[in-house]
Amino acid sequence: MSPFYAAIFLHGLCLMANAFDFTTVYEWKKFDFVWPSGADSSNGQIKDKYRPKNVSPAFMAVFGERLFLSLEAYRGIPATLVWLPTSDTSTAPPKFAPFPSWELHKKDNCETIQKAKGLETDPDGRLWVVDQGSSNCSGKIWIFDLLNNDTTELVHQFPDKVVSNSFDERSLRDMVLDKTPDDYLAYITDSKPEHIVVYSRKMDKSWSVKTPWRFWHTLALSPDTEARQLYLTRHDYTGLYSVSVSELRNEGGSAAVKLIGEWTRKPYRMLIDSDNILYAAFNEKSYLSKWNISEPFLEQRTHEVGTLVAIVPFTFALDTNGTFWMTERNASGRVDRTKLLKAAHGAQSYQFGTSTELPLRG
């Protein structure tokens, strides 16, 4: 075998060794909800207005035996934050249950969740949710205690100087969590202004860091190191950028972002695992790409599914056990099918080191 063909062969083996071996957990031809019961006439109206074809998973998070999804707030979607079990003995796929209850999904009520977007769970058993709000309700961040009956631990309404109170001037979307020695910081994209939003749980305070001429869409955070980096992409550009989180922890000011490389397409979702591998999904493309952030930028396809017809074909998350979870949607033909897949990945999310054990919560 010539050196040229040997290199191609070894490269192919490398790609196959890193490919996901997914199994199907559930498959839906039509989504349904666990509908509210009781004599309240609004309960029936919720179900009557439901449009199952408009269900579109946006973001995912996993903790314990539950998987959480945010759904795009399209017409006829009764709740934009739902959960389902990661395993079920039933032969039928599970129905979506609103999280934490139907009461917290009343429309045009600024005390409830209006439009859930980015999701993340932390190692201490909390679910963090970005809420885009509505034309009448400001943007928020919700924190739920999953180890204490899903109680609402904290709700932070962004002040107008951080996130605009005008619905037309904000577009809250993605979120990652940065655990410091004594705090949790959330970094959030708001793709209409030229900034990154930062929230401190300890201080219950938010601020913005300016990034002139940059409007961010999706983001991913490197594993916990002294030189931790936040990776960002724009909605209208294939470029991948990075910024040191040290520039985001100080209130106000601006941050210097650096161009790392360019994807072949524009990502809508990214995730970094504890082994420094960044995964990206692209609108209307039936594959995932990856890049080892420890090396010079090089995009490689790592999972490809023939043909998928969907604007957002995938959403994914890693759990604390190193399982990679992903939804796969195909709206081709007359039947809209969505699968929930899982694969033993071997690495955890960016919130853990490769040898980090899940801490016990005090």
Phi, psi and omega in degrees: 000132181290155178304325181297310181289331177294321179295318178297318180298312181295323178298319178296320178297321179299315180296317181294324181295332182262001181286153178281144174248082187280146167240151181273125177270310178220158172219129181247135166265336179207128178280148175219163180247159167277101191282150179292151179246171179117173186276352181302123184296335180292336179298316179292325180294325178301314181290321182296328183273356184293136178237092186301330180291346180268002178289124180218104178299137182248302181231158184224147171213152183227138172211129180060234183256024179232142176243132183249140179229139165262141182247142176300140185276057178282169181302135177083009177263114189281337180211136184259002174229118185225167176221161175209157180287149178283347174211151184206138180278347181288150177282339180271144177295148185290156173275154177286133174252127179298141179250137349277349182196167175295328183301331184268017179230026177288133183288148177054035174236111188288359174265004181235173179283125181263308181215093179292138179236247183298141180234149171201143170253148177253165183296346180268009173086032176247148172252124178255137185224128171272130181243114180293341182079203181215186179297337181253345187240136181289163176288150183218170164234131180251141174233122181248142179266102183287341180266003180226060175059030176061029180293151177282111181281323186197143171231124180244118175270126181291130175292155185301329181287345178260306177232126186302138173289343178279122183301326182285349184247014176223154175208073179294140185217281192258160182207143169228162182243138180239109180273121176260175181305331183225019185200168166241129174248137175252132173252129191228138175272141176225095200280003176264315173280169180264069182201171171244134180267136179236139178229133176254121178291320182299315182270350188049055186218143178237155175208169178239149177241123185287142172226083188308134177069016179234126179243111192268146185246301180229162186209164177208149184244137179288160177301162187293109175219173180295331182249050185299136184240143172257127180256137187223152171227159178259159181292330190249018188207150182272355184293145174248127184242164173221156176213142177289134181293340178299334179279349182260343186281343177268133183295141177072191179077194181225166181234144178269118178260149184237134176285125181264318183179187180230130173287164175285336178226179180266115182289148171247350182207136177222156180204138176245136178264178184287353176259017176072020178263124178263129178249143182222144174241153189230142179304132174062019177243134187267042178210160169253151173240162179220164175204135175278112186290351177278352185238166175304149186300127176207112180280132176228137174284137183235346177207126183222137184236082174032254181233124172237131178253102179190143176294317177240091186284335184226152158217150191209165179199159173250141176259181185288346180264005180081025175263131178266118180254142182206139168265145180228119185247138176225110181259020179283155180073201185268350182241130177267112183248138175230135178246146165257122183244157172216154179212139173290118189259327180092337177242154177263188179285174181300343182283354182235149167278168183296336180247010182285132174267151179296120183288153174275135182278131180267000000 
